[in-house]
């Protein structure tokens, strides 16, 4: 996989001035070692991966807040949608 420095990564479009919400879809992949990888096509450069799935899940919100705040130049507060649950589809 080719890694692109964050500063050189494609930038996500900043929300409009009156926009208060943005939906970011985070996708999950189970790792061969039992760990978890999280990434988003909506946020260039967002990838989290760890052998401990709980660490990945706990880091999603603060990582998105940091990345989006830096990309958009404003304070971003991220949260999970409570009515959405994590679904893992496993094929063997």
Residue, then its C-alpha position, 0 to 999 in steps of 0.5 A: x500500500x502506498x502511503x501519502x503524507x497527511x499534508x499531501x492527501x486529497x482534502x475533503x470538502x469543507x461543509x457550507x457555512x450554515x452546515x452543522x452536520x456531516x455524515x462520515x461512514x466508517x468501514x471495518x475489516x477484521x484483521x488476520x490476527x483477530x484485530x480490527x482495521x477502520x477506514x473511511x472513503x469520506x475522510x482521506x487518510x483516515x485509517x486505524x488498525x490495531x490487534x485489539x479491536x477495542x482500541x480501534x473502536x475507542x479511537x474513532x471519534x477523537x481521531x475524526x475530531x482531530x483530522x476534520x478540525x485540521x482539514x476544515x480549520x474549525x473545531x469539530x465535535x464527532x459522535x457515533x449515531x446511537x441508533x447505528x450498531x456495528x455489524x460485521x459480515x464474515x465470510x469464510 
